[in-house]
């Protein structure tokens, strides 16, 4: 009998993303406000015959990735289904915590992609998080572990995989500090209306390191503002997002507090983003449009569902 376990993890948007100066280790301190979306990456781990972790991938029907494929902006064949894949690394991290090697199991790891690729929405990080959750449960159901690893343990394993992986495990709304991996969840009381996002995937991709390099170069040349002396997410923004007041009454103030230090560098590297932002904001009922993370996906907040 085949054992199969499926887990999901969300893509993200950064409602606030302030970036500090470049550190000696090549990273940047940030103050980030993560929000999970309902666009989910899905990973299934199933028992197989051959030792090791075999990998496969599909594109979720009707998803933003399907739009990218249809537009010729993404070829699924270019995704490396090897040990460099974040989903593989996430699954292997859970095995390692159990004292196991990938060759100690015989499984098929299947990724069903929905989050835009190279779009600034953490799709690869969501793959890693979903794979960690799926492998965590699989080992218990397969009798290779007596109980699942705690969330706190998974978060520690996730941090070395990438700054966005811990949030993909946690979901919801959270403030990120450090390089974005130190998370403080933001509690949403019952009755708080959630933000309604729409997304405009790009037919091009942007490398996150390239966007950060453009930010650093632009700051050195005076093209972009210098980093803040103190990095923090404004309490006013957190208060607005957690208020039980009607969403439409809060949206103008929320829109005025959104920030992304990577937006201008992303537009500099991909100038057509400026037009996409204008077109998105011109739509009826849109309160704000912004570059998601390092781009090039443009997100917008709608007044309506």
Helices and strands as residue ranges (DSSP letters): E 4-22, E 28-47, E 52-59, H 64-70, G 76-78, H 86-97, G 102-104, E 106-113, H 123-141, H 151-159, H 165-170, E 173-177, E 182-185, E 196-200, H 208-220, H 235-241, H 247-257, E 259-260, H 262-269, H 272-281, E 286-291, E 298-302
